[in-house]
């Protein structure tokens, strides 16, 4: 298909979710924010998780493209300018292998092809993330804490959580990060809570969506859920089951990362 001068698209790429209402409240809400911020661009969707795409296809007969498939359709439809904006939190394995790598295969096939940053990338991104987080944090007493559930990774980008933790310590008291996969884990944080004399904990996902990890691993009724583990350790526990995509301040961050791409501050397609 011949490229049509002036046709511009934003491909919003996320891990995805199989929860319909959660998708509307987070992923779709982010897409809508980006659409209203950049009315000259057509919004397309990609999910990087093959498991999520398979479930949606088999359960709901809903087809969602991966990054490569979505870019191929955008190319076939004649777009000349494309921005790929991930809704991921860190520039980890999903970002590199399932966004940057397929984007690189299309280098030179559009007049402009750029990739936006996830939530945590540049130094200023961390401060923006903390400011956005403040809008959903409770007013904490001295004996209360918030534990943010991150996904975590064995990728070097897992260090992003450590940098965020340091900025949180400098900015807001008693807010800790623990990961499902990767340091620090919940067992690393519990001794710190006890040493600080904290008695009550608010659990909050630091993920785009409040999906399986938040619903089951964090807040579930299984014996080894974070909620029940903390209760056994003597803490009073409350749960906040909302993903970052439900927070307008985080949706604004994603839109600003798109704006950086438009102003050529994104990562060029390789």
Residue, then its C-alpha position, 0 to 999 in steps of 0.5 A: x500500500x502506498x503511504x498517504x502523506x499526512x496520515x498519522x497513527x499512535x500505536x498504544x502498546x500494553x501487556x494487556x488484560x483479560x478483565x473487561x472492566x479493568x481494561x476499560x478503566x485503565x488501558x482504554x482510559x489511557x488510549x482515550x486520553x492520548x486520543x483527546x490530546x492528539x486529535x490529528x492521530x488515529x489510535x491503534x492498540x496492541x497487547x504484548x502478552x501472547x497469553x492475554x491475546x490467546x484468552x481473549x481470542x478463545x473466550x471472547x472471539x476478540x482479536x488484539x494484535x501484537x506490536x508487529x501485527x499492528x505495525x504491519x496493518x498500519x503500514x498496509x493502511x498507508x500511514x506515513x507517521x507512527x508513534x508507538x507508546x508503551x503503557x509499561x512501567x519499566x523498560x524491561x524485557x517486554x519493552x525491549x523484546x516485544x516493543x523495541x525489537x519489532x519496531x526495529x523491523x520497520x525502520x525506514x518503512x515510515x517517514x517517521x517512526x518513534x517509540x515513547x518511554x514507559x513510566x520510568x525511564x529518564x530521571x525526571x520520569x521518576x519525580x513525575x511518577x511520584x507526584x502522580x502517585x501522591x494523588x492516590x496515597x492516603x494521608x498516613x499516620x506515623x504508624x501507617x505505611x503503603x506497600x506498592x506492588x510492582x511486577x518486578x523482573x530478572x531484567x537489569x531494568x528491575x533497578x528502576x524500582x530501587x531508584x523509585x524507592x529512593x525518590x519516595x524516601x526523599x519525598x513521601x514517608x512510609x511508602x515502600x515498594x515490593x515486587x512479585x518477581x524480583x528484589x525487593x520482595x515482600x519478605x524484604x520489606x516486612x522487617x523494615x516495617x517492624x523496625x519502623x514501628x509501623x502497625x497498619x499497611x495499605x496495599x496498592x498495585x504499582x501496575x497499569x491494571x489491577x489484574x491477576x497479581x493484584x486480585x490474587x497475589x496481593x489481595x486474595x484469600x489464599x494463605x500466601x497472599x500479601x494481605x494474609x501474610x501481613x495479617x499473620x505478621x501482626x499488621x492491620x491491612x487495607x487494600x486499594x484495588x486500582x491500577x495506575x491507568x485509573x489515575x488521571x495523573x498517570x494517563x497524563x504522563x503517557x500523553x506527555x511521553x507521546x508529546x515528546x515523540x512528536x517533538x522528536x524526543x522519543x527513541x527512533x525506530x531502528 
